[in-house]
Amino acid sequence: MAAPGPVLCLLDVDGTLTTPQQKITKEMDDFLQKLRQKIKIGVVGRLDFEEVQEQLGSDHVWS
C-alpha cells in the first residue's frame, strides 16, 4: 500500500540513532541511507547542530 502523500520520518539522535554521545554505527548509517531513498528523514533532539553533525557525520547533516 502506498503512502497517502509525502512522508517525513523524524528520529531522535541520542539513544535512538546513536548510543548517547557516540558516533552513528555503520549498520544504522546503512539503514538510514536505504530509508532516505524511500522517504524524507530528519533528526530532532536537544543537541545543537554541530553535535548532530559530529555524531551523524557532516556529509549527512545539512541546515
PQR file with spaces between the fields and no chain letter, atoms N, CA, C, O and H, PARSE charges and radii, in Angstrom:
ATOM       1  N    MET     1       0.846   -1.166    0.000 -0.4000 1.5000
ATOM       2  CA   MET     1       0.000    0.000    0.000 -0.0000 2.0000
ATOM       3  C    MET     1       0.899    1.240    0.000  0.5500 1.7000
ATOM       4  O    MET     1       1.836    1.331    0.793 -0.5500 1.4000
ATOM       5  N    ALA     2       0.624    2.147   -0.849 -0.4000 1.5000
ATOM       6  CA   ALA     2       1.410    3.382   -0.954 -0.0000 2.0000
ATOM       7  C    ALA     2       0.979    4.377    0.119  0.5500 1.7000
ATOM       8  O    ALA     2      -0.173    4.392    0.553 -0.5500 1.4000
ATOM       9  H    ALA     2      -0.137    2.074   -1.494  0.4000 1.0000
ATOM      10  N    ALA     3       1.917    5.193    0.526 -0.4000 1.5000
ATOM      11  CA   ALA     3       1.610    6.260    1.484 -0.0000 2.0000
ATOM      12  C    ALA     3       0.660    7.256    0.833  0.5500 1.7000
ATOM      13  O    ALA     3       0.733    7.460   -0.379 -0.5500 1.4000
ATOM      14  H    ALA     3       2.853    5.181    0.173  0.4000 1.0000
ATOM      15  N    PRO     4      -0.238    7.889    1.608 -0.5600 1.5000
ATOM      16  CA   PRO     4      -1.211    8.818    1.046  0.2800 2.0000
ATOM      17  C    PRO     4      -0.601   10.107    0.520  0.5500 1.7000
ATOM      18  O    PRO     4      -1.273   10.846   -0.200 -0.5500 1.4000
ATOM      19  N    GLY     5       0.609   10.389    0.845 -0.4000 1.5000
ATOM      20  CA   GLY     5       1.279   11.608    0.406 -0.0000 2.0000
ATOM      21  C    GLY     5       2.715   11.574    0.866  0.5500 1.7000
ATOM      22  O    GLY     5       3.205   10.536    1.313 -0.5500 1.4000
ATOM      23  H    GLY     5       1.155    9.788    1.429  0.4000 1.0000
ATOM      24  N    PRO     6       3.394   12.698    0.762 -0.5600 1.5000
ATOM      25  CA   PRO     6       4.786   12.735    1.215  0.2800 2.0000
ATOM      26  C    PRO     6       4.903   12.343    2.690  0.5500 1.7000
ATOM      27  O    PRO     6       4.073   12.725    3.515 -0.5500 1.4000
ATOM      28  N    VAL     7       5.939   11.580    3.001 -0.4000 1.5000
ATOM      29  CA   VAL     7       6.161   11.108    4.367 -0.0000 2.0000
ATOM      30  C    VAL     7       7.459   11.705    4.897  0.5500 1.7000
ATOM      31  O    VAL     7       8.468   11.735    4.193 -0.5500 1.4000
ATOM      32  H    VAL     7       6.613   11.270    2.331  0.4000 1.0000
ATOM      33  N    LEU     8       7.429   12.177    6.134 -0.4000 1.5000
ATOM      34  CA   LEU     8       8.611   12.666    6.831 -0.0000 2.0000
ATOM      35  C    LEU     8       8.746   11.865    8.115  0.5500 1.7000
ATOM      36  O    LEU     8       7.827   11.841    8.934 -0.5500 1.4000
ATOM      37  H    LEU     8       6.608   12.153    6.705  0.4000 1.0000
ATOM      38  N    CYS     9       9.875   11.216    8.291 -0.4000 1.5000
ATOM      39  CA   CYS     9      10.156   10.443    9.495 -0.0000 2.0000
ATOM      40  C    CYS     9      11.164   11.220   10.333  0.5500 1.7000
ATOM      41  O    CYS     9      12.285   11.459    9.884 -0.5500 1.4000
ATOM      42  H    CYS     9      10.621   11.235    7.625  0.4000 1.0000
ATOM      43  N    LEU    10      10.782   11.616   11.540 -0.4000 1.5000
ATOM      44  CA   LEU    10      11.667   12.342   12.449 -0.0000 2.0000
ATOM      45  C    LEU    10      12.187   11.379   13.508  0.5500 1.7000
ATOM      46  O    LEU    10      11.415   10.661   14.143 -0.5500 1.4000
ATOM      47  H    LEU    10       9.871   11.422   11.905  0.4000 1.0000
ATOM      48  N    LEU    11      13.505   11.373   13.691 -0.4000 1.5000
ATOM      49  CA   LEU    11      14.149   10.462   14.628 -0.0000 2.0000
ATOM      50  C    LEU    11      15.008   11.243   15.612  0.5500 1.7000
ATOM      51  O    LEU    11      15.627   12.244   15.250 -0.5500 1.4000
ATOM      52  H    LEU    11      14.132   11.957   13.175  0.4000 1.0000
ATOM      53  N    ASP    12      15.041   10.783   16.847 -0.4000 1.5000
ATOM      54  CA   ASP    12      15.898   11.359   17.877 -0.0000 2.0000
ATOM      55  C    ASP    12      17.317   10.831   17.679  0.5500 1.7000
ATOM      56  O    ASP    12      17.495    9.692   17.247 -0.5500 1.4000
ATOM      57  H    ASP    12      14.539    9.970   17.141  0.4000 1.0000
ATOM      58  N    VAL    13      18.314   11.634   17.984 -0.4000 1.5000
ATOM      59  CA   VAL    13      19.705   11.215   17.807 -0.0000 2.0000
ATOM      60  C    VAL    13      20.153   10.371   19.001  0.5500 1.7000
ATOM      61  O    VAL    13      20.266    9.151   18.880 -0.5500 1.4000
ATOM      62  H    VAL    13      18.169   12.560   18.334  0.4000 1.0000
ATOM      63  N    ASP    14      20.409   10.996   20.145 -0.4000 1.5000
ATOM      64  CA   ASP    14      20.933   10.292   21.324 -0.0000 2.0000
ATOM      65  C    ASP    14      19.945    9.258   21.852  0.5500 1.7000
ATOM      66  O    ASP    14      18.816    9.590   22.212 -0.5500 1.4000
ATOM      67  H    ASP    14      20.317   11.986   20.244  0.4000 1.0000
ATOM      68  N    GLY    15      20.380    8.004   21.892 -0.4000 1.5000
ATOM      69  CA   GLY    15      19.558    6.934   22.438 -0.0000 2.0000
ATOM      70  C    GLY    15      18.646    6.270   21.421  0.5500 1.7000
ATOM      71  O    GLY    15      18.031    5.249   21.728 -0.5500 1.4000
ATOM      72  H    GLY    15      21.297    7.734   21.599  0.4000 1.0000
ATOM      73  N    THR    16      18.542    6.824   20.219 -0.4000 1.5000
ATOM      74  CA   THR    16      17.727    6.215   19.170 -0.0000 2.0000
ATOM      75  C    THR    16      18.613    5.867   17.979  0.5500 1.7000
ATOM      76  O    THR    16      18.778    4.693   17.648 -0.5500 1.4000
ATOM      77  H    THR    16      19.042    7.654   19.970  0.4000 1.0000
ATOM      78  N    LEU    17      19.177    6.875   17.340 -0.4000 1.5000
ATOM      79  CA   LEU    17      20.067    6.628   16.202 -0.0000 2.0000
ATOM      80  C    LEU    17      21.478    6.274   16.649  0.5500 1.7000
ATOM      81  O    LEU    17      22.193    5.554   15.953 -0.5500 1.4000
ATOM      82  H    LEU    17      19.043    7.828   17.608  0.4000 1.0000
ATOM      83  N    THR    18      21.873    6.774   17.799 -0.4000 1.5000
ATOM      84  CA   THR    18      23.209    6.504   18.338 -0.0000 2.0000
ATOM      85  C    THR    18      23.107    6.210   19.827  0.5500 1.7000
ATOM      86  O    THR    18      22.133    6.576   20.485 -0.5500 1.4000
ATOM      87  H    THR    18      21.292    7.359   18.365  0.4000 1.0000
ATOM      88  N    THR    19      24.120    5.549   20.336 -0.4000 1.5000
ATOM      89  CA   THR    19      24.280    5.474   21.780 -0.0000 2.0000
ATOM      90  C    THR    19      24.573    6.904   22.228  0.5500 1.7000
ATOM      91  O    THR    19      25.279    7.623   21.521 -0.5500 1.4000
ATOM      92  H    THR    19      24.911    5.252   19.802  0.4000 1.0000
ATOM      93  N    PRO    20      24.058    7.341   23.373 -0.5600 1.5000
ATOM      94  CA   PRO    20      24.274    8.735   23.770  0.2800 2.0000
ATOM      95  C    PRO    20      25.730    9.193   23.628  0.5500 1.7000
ATOM      96  O    PRO    20      26.659    8.555   24.122 -0.5500 1.4000
ATOM      97  N    GLN    21      25.887   10.304   22.947 -0.4000 1.5000
ATOM      98  CA   GLN    21      27.163   10.995   22.741 -0.0000 2.0000
ATOM      99  C    GLN    21      28.189   10.180   21.958  0.5500 1.7000
ATOM     100  O    GLN    21      29.392   10.401   22.098 -0.5500 1.4000
ATOM     101  H    GLN    21      25.133   10.823   22.545  0.4000 1.0000
ATOM     102  N    GLN    22      27.723    9.242   21.136 -0.4000 1.5000
ATOM     103  CA   GLN    22      28.623    8.428   20.314 -0.0000 2.0000
ATOM     104  C    GLN    22      28.307    8.631   18.840  0.5500 1.7000
ATOM     105  O    GLN    22      27.234    9.122   18.490 -0.5500 1.4000
ATOM     106  H    GLN    22      26.746    9.063   21.022  0.4000 1.0000
ATOM     107  N    LYS    23      29.231    8.257   17.989 -0.4000 1.5000
ATOM     108  CA   LYS    23      29.014    8.353   16.548 -0.0000 2.0000
ATOM     109  C    LYS    23      28.086    7.240   16.088  0.5500 1.7000
ATOM     110  O    LYS    23      27.987    6.194   16.729 -0.5500 1.4000
ATOM     111  H    LYS    23      30.103    7.858   18.273  0.4000 1.0000
ATOM     112  N    ILE    24      27.418    7.472   14.985 -0.4000 1.5000
ATOM     113  CA   ILE    24      26.495    6.510   14.407 -0.0000 2.0000
ATOM     114  C    ILE    24      27.254    5.255   13.958  0.5500 1.7000
ATOM     115  O    ILE    24      28.389    5.344   13.491 -0.5500 1.4000
ATOM     116  H    ILE    24      27.499    8.322   14.465  0.4000 1.0000
ATOM     117  N    THR    25      26.618    4.084   14.102 -0.4000 1.5000
ATOM     118  CA   THR    25      27.248    2.840   13.661 -0.0000 2.0000
ATOM     119  C    THR    25      27.088    2.683   12.154  0.5500 1.7000
ATOM     120  O    THR    25      26.217    3.305   11.546 -0.5500 1.4000
ATOM     121  H    THR    25      25.695    4.011   14.481  0.4000 1.0000
ATOM     122  N    LYS    26      27.917    1.866   11.568 -0.4000 1.5000
ATOM     123  CA   LYS    26      27.825    1.590   10.131 -0.0000 2.0000
ATOM     124  C    LYS    26      26.466    0.985    9.800  0.5500 1.7000
ATOM     125  O    LYS    26      25.865    1.329    8.782 -0.5500 1.4000
ATOM     126  H    LYS    26      28.625    1.361   12.062  0.4000 1.0000
ATOM     127  N    GLU    27      25.978    0.090   10.649 -0.4000 1.5000
ATOM     128  CA   GLU    27      24.689   -0.560   10.405 -0.0000 2.0000
ATOM     129  C    GLU    27      23.549    0.459   10.383  0.5500 1.7000
ATOM     130  O    GLU    27      22.685    0.402    9.508 -0.5500 1.4000
ATOM     131  H    GLU    27      26.466   -0.190   11.476  0.4000 1.0000
ATOM     132  N    MET    28      23.543    1.386   11.338 -0.4000 1.5000
ATOM     133  CA   MET    28      22.491    2.401   11.371 -0.0000 2.0000
ATOM     134  C    MET    28      22.629    3.347   10.189  0.5500 1.7000
ATOM     135  O    MET    28      21.630    3.746    9.591 -0.5500 1.4000
ATOM     136  H    MET    28      24.245    1.432   12.049  0.4000 1.0000
ATOM     137  N    ASP    29      23.858    3.706    9.850 -0.4000 1.5000
ATOM     138  CA   ASP    29      24.086    4.573    8.694 -0.0000 2.0000
ATOM     139  C    ASP    29      23.563    3.910    7.424  0.5500 1.7000
ATOM     140  O    ASP    29      22.895    4.559    6.619 -0.5500 1.4000
ATOM     141  H    ASP    29      24.670    3.382   10.335  0.4000 1.0000
ATOM     142  N    ASP    30      23.857    2.631    7.236 -0.4000 1.5000
ATOM     143  CA   ASP    30      23.368    1.900    6.061 -0.0000 2.0000
ATOM     144  C    ASP    30      21.844    1.885    6.029  0.5500 1.7000
ATOM     145  O    ASP    30      21.241    2.080    4.974 -0.5500 1.4000
ATOM     146  H    ASP    30      24.400    2.104    7.890  0.4000 1.0000
ATOM     147  N    PHE    31      21.216    1.652    7.190 -0.4000 1.5000
ATOM     148  CA   PHE    31      19.756    1.649    7.273 -0.0000 2.0000
ATOM     149  C    PHE    31      19.178    3.002    6.877  0.5500 1.7000
ATOM     150  O    PHE    31      18.220    3.071    6.106 -0.5500 1.4000
ATOM     151  H    PHE    31      21.705    1.494    8.048  0.4000 1.0000
ATOM     152  N    LEU    32      19.760    4.078    7.402 -0.4000 1.5000
ATOM     153  CA   LEU    32      19.262    5.417    7.081 -0.0000 2.0000
ATOM     154  C    LEU    32      19.448    5.745    5.606  0.5500 1.7000
ATOM     155  O    LEU    32      18.601    6.413    5.013 -0.5500 1.4000
ATOM     156  H    LEU    32      20.538    4.023    8.027  0.4000 1.0000
ATOM     157  N    GLN    33      20.535    5.289    5.008 -0.4000 1.5000
ATOM     158  CA   GLN    33      20.756    5.525    3.579 -0.0000 2.0000
ATOM     159  C    GLN    33      19.669    4.843    2.745  0.5500 1.7000
ATOM     160  O    GLN    33      19.191    5.412    1.763 -0.5500 1.4000
ATOM     161  H    GLN    33      21.223    4.746    5.489  0.4000 1.0000
ATOM     162  N    LYS    34      19.280    3.629    3.132 -0.4000 1.5000
ATOM     163  CA   LYS    34      18.205    2.920    2.426 -0.0000 2.0000
ATOM     164  C    LYS    34      16.859    3.601    2.665  0.5500 1.7000
ATOM     165  O    LYS    34      16.065    3.762    1.738 -0.5500 1.4000
ATOM     166  H    LYS    34      19.668    3.167    3.930  0.4000 1.0000
ATOM     167  N    LEU    35      16.609    4.000    3.915 -0.4000 1.5000
ATOM     168  CA   LEU    35      15.341    4.640    4.261 -0.0000 2.0000
ATOM     169  C    LEU    35      15.159    5.947    3.507  0.5500 1.7000
ATOM     170  O    LEU    35      14.063    6.232    3.023 -0.5500 1.4000
ATOM     171  H    LEU    35      17.255    3.869    4.668  0.4000 1.0000
ATOM     172  N    ARG    36      16.219    6.749    3.400 -0.4000 1.5000
ATOM     173  CA   ARG    36      16.085    8.061    2.751 -0.0000 2.0000
ATOM     174  C    ARG    36      15.848    7.957    1.253  0.5500 1.7000
ATOM     175  O    ARG    36      15.495    8.949    0.615 -0.5500 1.4000
ATOM     176  H    ARG    36      17.109    6.517    3.793  0.4000 1.0000
ATOM     177  N    GLN    37      16.036    6.774    0.680 -0.4000 1.5000
ATOM     178  CA   GLN    37      15.689    6.566   -0.723 -0.0000 2.0000
ATOM     179  C    GLN    37      14.178    6.442   -0.898  0.5500 1.7000
ATOM     180  O    GLN    37      13.660    6.619   -2.001 -0.5500 1.4000
ATOM     181  H    GLN    37      16.323    5.968    1.198  0.4000 1.0000
ATOM     182  N    LYS    38      13.470    6.137    0.196 -0.4000 1.5000
ATOM     183  CA   LYS    38      12.024    5.925    0.142 -0.0000 2.0000
ATOM     184  C    LYS    38      11.224    7.091    0.713  0.5500 1.7000
ATOM     185  O    LYS    38      10.168    7.438    0.185 -0.5500 1.4000
ATOM     186  H    LYS    38      13.891    5.993    1.092  0.4000 1.0000
ATOM     187  N    ILE    39      11.727    7.698    1.794 -0.4000 1.5000
ATOM     188  CA   ILE    39      11.021    8.798    2.446 -0.0000 2.0000
ATOM     189  C    ILE    39      12.024    9.851    2.903  0.5500 1.7000
ATOM     190  O    ILE    39      13.228    9.599    2.942 -0.5500 1.4000
ATOM     191  H    ILE    39      12.586    7.415    2.222  0.4000 1.0000
ATOM     192  N    LYS    40      11.525   11.009    3.243 -0.4000 1.5000
ATOM     193  CA   LYS    40      12.375   12.061    3.808 -0.0000 2.0000
ATOM     194  C    LYS    40      12.567   11.768    5.289  0.5500 1.7000
ATOM     195  O    LYS    40      11.628   11.373    5.980 -0.5500 1.4000
ATOM     196  H    LYS    40      10.547   11.213    3.212  0.4000 1.0000
ATOM     197  N    ILE    41      13.791   11.965    5.772 -0.4000 1.5000
ATOM     198  CA   ILE    41      14.064   11.761    7.187 -0.0000 2.0000
ATOM     199  C    ILE    41      14.686   13.015    7.781  0.5500 1.7000
ATOM     200  O    ILE    41      15.346   13.787    7.086 -0.5500 1.4000
ATOM     201  H    ILE    41      14.554   12.287    5.211  0.4000 1.0000
ATOM     202  N    GLY    42      14.468   13.200    9.059 -0.4000 1.5000
ATOM     203  CA   GLY    42      15.039   14.328    9.785 -0.0000 2.0000
ATOM     204  C    GLY    42      15.352   13.898   11.201  0.5500 1.7000
ATOM     205  O    GLY    42      14.871   12.868   11.672 -0.5500 1.4000
ATOM     206  H    GLY    42      13.931   12.573    9.624  0.4000 1.0000
ATOM     207  N    VAL    43      16.156   14.691   11.871 -0.4000 1.5000
ATOM     208  CA   VAL    43      16.508   14.378   13.254 -0.0000 2.0000
ATOM     209  C    VAL    43      16.058   15.505   14.173  0.5500 1.7000
ATOM     210  O    VAL    43      16.035   16.676   13.794 -0.5500 1.4000
ATOM     211  H    VAL    43      16.547   15.529   11.488  0.4000 1.0000
ATOM     212  N    VAL    44      15.704   15.119   15.380 -0.4000 1.5000
ATOM     213  CA   VAL    44      15.285   16.067   16.404 -0.0000 2.0000
ATOM     214  C    VAL    44      16.018   15.726   17.696  0.5500 1.7000
ATOM     215  O    VAL    44      16.543   14.623   17.849 -0.5500 1.4000
ATOM     216  H    VAL    44      15.723   14.168   15.688  0.4000 1.0000
ATOM     217  N    GLY    45      16.048   16.665   18.611 -0.4000 1.5000
ATOM     218  CA   GLY    45      16.650   16.390   19.910 -0.0000 2.0000
ATOM     219  C    GLY    45      17.206   17.642   20.541  0.5500 1.7000
ATOM     220  O    GLY    45      17.031   18.750   20.035 -0.5500 1.4000
ATOM     221  H    GLY    45      15.621   17.561   18.487  0.4000 1.0000
ATOM     222  N    ARG    46      17.873   17.443   21.647 -0.4000 1.5000
ATOM     223  CA   ARG    46      18.399   18.558   22.425 -0.0000 2.0000
ATOM     224  C    ARG    46      19.773   19.003   21.961  0.5500 1.7000
ATOM     225  O    ARG    46      20.269   20.031   22.424 -0.5500 1.4000
ATOM     226  H    ARG    46      18.015   16.543   22.058  0.4000 1.0000
ATOM     227  N    LEU    47      20.405   18.259   21.057 -0.4000 1.5000
ATOM     228  CA   LEU    47      21.757   18.582   20.600 -0.0000 2.0000
ATOM     229  C    LEU    47      21.761   19.807   19.702  0.5500 1.7000
ATOM     230  O    LEU    47      20.783   20.081   19.007 -0.5500 1.4000
ATOM     231  H    LEU    47      20.003   17.424   20.681  0.4000 1.0000
ATOM     232  N    ASP    48      22.867   20.541   19.721 -0.4000 1.5000
ATOM     233  CA   ASP    48      22.982   21.638   18.766 -0.0000 2.0000
ATOM     234  C    ASP    48      23.469   21.077   17.426  0.5500 1.7000
ATOM     235  O    ASP    48      23.886   19.922   17.334 -0.5500 1.4000
ATOM     236  H    ASP    48      23.661   20.318   20.286  0.4000 1.0000
ATOM     237  N    PHE    49      23.406   21.906   16.409 -0.4000 1.5000
ATOM     238  CA   PHE    49      23.692   21.468   15.042 -0.0000 2.0000
ATOM     239  C    PHE    49      25.072   20.821   14.919  0.5500 1.7000
ATOM     240  O    PHE    49      25.208   19.786   14.267 -0.5500 1.4000
ATOM     241  H    PHE    49      23.068   22.844   16.484  0.4000 1.0000
ATOM     242  N    GLU    50      26.089   21.412   15.532 -0.4000 1.5000
ATOM     243  CA   GLU    50      27.451   20.884   15.440 -0.0000 2.0000
ATOM     244  C    GLU    50      27.559   19.503   16.080  0.5500 1.7000
ATOM     245  O    GLU    50      28.272   18.640   15.570 -0.5500 1.4000
ATOM     246  H    GLU    50      25.978   22.253   16.062  0.4000 1.0000
ATOM     247  N    GLU    51      26.861   19.286   17.188 -0.4000 1.5000
ATOM     248  CA   GLU    51      26.885   17.976   17.849 -0.0000 2.0000
ATOM     249  C    GLU    51      26.215   16.915   16.981  0.5500 1.7000
ATOM     250  O    GLU    51      26.692   15.782   16.907 -0.5500 1.4000
ATOM     251  H    GLU    51      26.281   19.988   17.603  0.4000 1.0000
ATOM     252  N    VAL    52      25.118   17.272   16.330 -0.4000 1.5000
ATOM     253  CA   VAL    52      24.446   16.331   15.431 -0.0000 2.0000
ATOM     254  C    VAL    52      25.373   15.986   14.271  0.5500 1.7000
ATOM     255  O    VAL    52      25.488   14.816   13.905 -0.5500 1.4000
ATOM     256  H    VAL    52      24.730   18.192   16.391  0.4000 1.0000
ATOM     257  N    GLN    53      26.031   16.974   13.693 -0.4000 1.5000
ATOM     258  CA   GLN    53      26.980   16.720   12.607 -0.0000 2.0000
ATOM     259  C    GLN    53      28.092   15.790   13.060  0.5500 1.7000
ATOM     260  O    GLN    53      28.494   14.892   12.320 -0.5500 1.4000
ATOM     261  H    GLN    53      25.937   17.924   13.990  0.4000 1.0000
ATOM     262  N    GLU    54      28.590   15.999   14.266 -0.4000 1.5000
ATOM     263  CA   GLU    54      29.673   15.164   14.783 -0.0000 2.0000
ATOM     264  C    GLU    54      29.227   13.715   14.945  0.5500 1.7000
ATOM     265  O    GLU    54      29.979   12.797   14.616 -0.5500 1.4000
ATOM     266  H    GLU    54      28.264   16.729   14.867  0.4000 1.0000
ATOM     267  N    GLN    55      28.014   13.499   15.447 -0.4000 1.5000
ATOM     268  CA   GLN    55      27.531   12.148   15.695 -0.0000 2.0000
ATOM     269  C    GLN    55      27.077   11.437   14.427  0.5500 1.7000
ATOM     270  O    GLN    55      27.307   10.236   14.283 -0.5500 1.4000
ATOM     271  H    GLN    55      27.403   14.245   15.714  0.4000 1.0000
ATOM     272  N    LEU    56      26.442   12.147   13.511 -0.4000 1.5000
ATOM     273  CA   LEU    56      25.895   11.504   12.318 -0.0000 2.0000
ATOM     274  C    LEU    56      26.788   11.649   11.100  0.5500 1.7000
ATOM     275  O    LEU    56      26.604   10.942   10.109 -0.5500 1.4000
ATOM     276  H    LEU    56      26.255   13.122   13.628  0.4000 1.0000
ATOM     277  N    GLY    57      27.749   12.556   11.161 -0.4000 1.5000
ATOM     278  CA   GLY    57      28.628   12.781   10.020 -0.0000 2.0000
ATOM     279  C    GLY    57      28.163   13.986    9.232  0.5500 1.7000
ATOM     280  O    GLY    57      26.994   14.081    8.859 -0.5500 1.4000
ATOM     281  H    GLY    57      27.899   13.130   11.966  0.4000 1.0000
ATOM     282  N    SER    58      29.067   14.897    8.981 -0.4000 1.5000
ATOM     283  CA   SER    58      28.692   16.144    8.312 -0.0000 2.0000
ATOM     284  C    SER    58      28.235   15.929    6.879  0.5500 1.7000
ATOM     285  O    SER    58      27.576   16.801    6.313 -0.5500 1.4000
ATOM     286  H    SER    58      30.017   14.820    9.283  0.4000 1.0000
ATOM     287  N    ASP    59      28.567   14.790    6.274 -0.4000 1.5000
ATOM     288  CA   ASP    59      28.113   14.529    4.911 -0.0000 2.0000
ATOM     289  C    ASP    59      26.637   14.150    4.859  0.5500 1.7000
ATOM     290  O    ASP    59      26.060   14.088    3.773 -0.5500 1.4000
ATOM     291  H    ASP    59      29.102   14.081    6.734  0.4000 1.0000
ATOM     292  N    HIS    60      26.007   13.892    6.024 -0.4000 1.5000
ATOM     293  CA   HIS    60      24.588   13.520    6.072 -0.0000 2.0000
ATOM     294  C    HIS    60      23.711   14.589    6.705  0.5500 1.7000
ATOM     295  O    HIS    60      22.487   14.457    6.702 -0.5500 1.4000
ATOM     296  H    HIS    60      26.476   13.942    6.906  0.4000 1.0000
ATOM     297  N    VAL    61      24.310   15.650    7.250 -0.4000 1.5000
ATOM     298  CA   VAL    61      23.542   16.643    8.004 -0.0000 2.0000
ATOM     299  C    VAL    61      23.680   18.002    7.347  0.5500 1.7000
ATOM     300  O    VAL    61      24.785   18.508    7.150 -0.5500 1.4000
ATOM     301  H    VAL    61      25.304   15.757    7.252  0.4000 1.0000
ATOM     302  N    TRP    62      22.527   18.590    7.009 -0.4000 1.5000
ATOM     303  CA   TRP    62      22.505   19.926    6.402 -0.0000 2.0000
ATOM     304  C    TRP    62      21.542   20.792    7.173  0.5500 1.7000
ATOM     305  O    TRP    62      20.606   20.292    7.798 -0.5500 1.4000
ATOM     306  H    TRP    62      21.629   18.180    7.169  0.4000 1.0000
ATOM     307  N    SER    63      21.766   22.095    7.132 -0.4000 1.5000
ATOM     308  CA   SER    63      20.833   23.009    7.791 -0.0000 2.0000
ATOM     309  C    SER    63      19.902   23.609    6.766  0.5500 1.7000
ATOM     310  O    SER    63      19.034   24.410    7.113 -0.5500 1.4000
ATOM     311  H    SER    63      22.526   22.502    6.625  0.4000 1.0000
